[in-house]
Amino acid sequence: MSAEAPQFQLKFAETPADLRAAQRLRYRVFVEELGSDGALVDHEAELEADRFDPDYQHLMLIDPARSEDPLEQCIGVYRLLTGEKAAELGHFYSEGEYDLTPLKTSGKRLLELGRSCVAREYRGGPALFHMWAGLAKYVIEEGYDVLFGTASFFGADVSRHAEALSLLHHRHLAPVELRARALPEHFQSMNLVAEDQIDRKRAMLAIPPLIKAYLRMGGTVGEGAFVDTAFNTVDVLLILDTDMISERQRALYGKGLVRNAK
């Protein structure tokens, strides 16, 4: 899978070396930048890994000109798990944080997304757009109905994110029939500030770019947040019913930037 822009290549990880490149980028972003950690993080090899990696697909954006070291050429990554594969495994990653019963009983084809990141120097440019274009092509060709997955506010202090979380709660909750809910033992209310007390502009500025990208496409959030102290984040569950994507957004991400979606 390759992008038309000559410097970028977009593909799924196919080899152990590909997976290590994806894990190296995740280490650069999640561990070095954001202070995350985990049981399988390898600080010596500079790899951010977990037990789910071997069973997931890893969509990688490559810039060969970035470095002579193949491990440093990955500039964007997305981790994917299909509903069919999850049924074989017996779980989605998100089920460690959310009760996904409404999604799993919806009769819709599900695709879980996660571990998304872009190298620092490529943020604000075309990299994320190319990732989304490749993902959109894959979703359309494979016929998935609902995309979902956890996304993070960085920093585990909920009070720092109170206004932004409250805006998501008041304005962007998923419809009841798809509204997964944070597990009771970890449930963190997102209803922290009354709607009429929210400075909407300030709250939107505090929402991470990836979450805002989902909202622009018609995305919604599950009920409640999950505080991940090990990963130093406050997580929300993003839920996007592809029927809610506007024709404008479909056209924007469907311009054939990616030639081969498999």
Salt bridges, closest charged atoms under 4 A:
ASP18 OD1 - LYS11 NZ 3.01
GLU32 OE2 - ARG28 NH1 2.90
GLU33 OE2 - ARG123 NH2 2.76
ASP37 OD1 - HIS43 NE2 3.36
GLU46 OE1 - ARG28 NH2 2.86
GLU48 OE1 - ARG26 NE 2.79
GLU48 OE1 - ARG115 NE 3.12
ASP50 OD1 - ARG79 NH1 2.80
ASP50 OD2 - ARG115 NH2 2.94
ASP53 OD2 - ARG26 NH2 2.96
ASP53 OD1 - ARG79 NH1 2.59
GLU72 OE2 - ARG24 NH1 2.85
GLU72 OE2 - ARG28 NH2 2.58
GLU84 OE2 - ARG109 NH2 2.87
GLU88 OE1 - LYS85 NZ 3.71
GLU95 OE2 - LYS104 NZ 2.83
GLU121 OE2 - ARG66 NE 2.83
GLU141 OE2 - LYS137 NZ 3.03
GLU142 OE2 - LYS262 NZ 3.05
GLU163 OE1 - ARG202 NE 2.75
GLU195 OE2 - ARG171 NE 2.64
ASP241 OD2 - LYS108 NZ 3.63
GLU247 OE2 - ARG250 NE 3.94
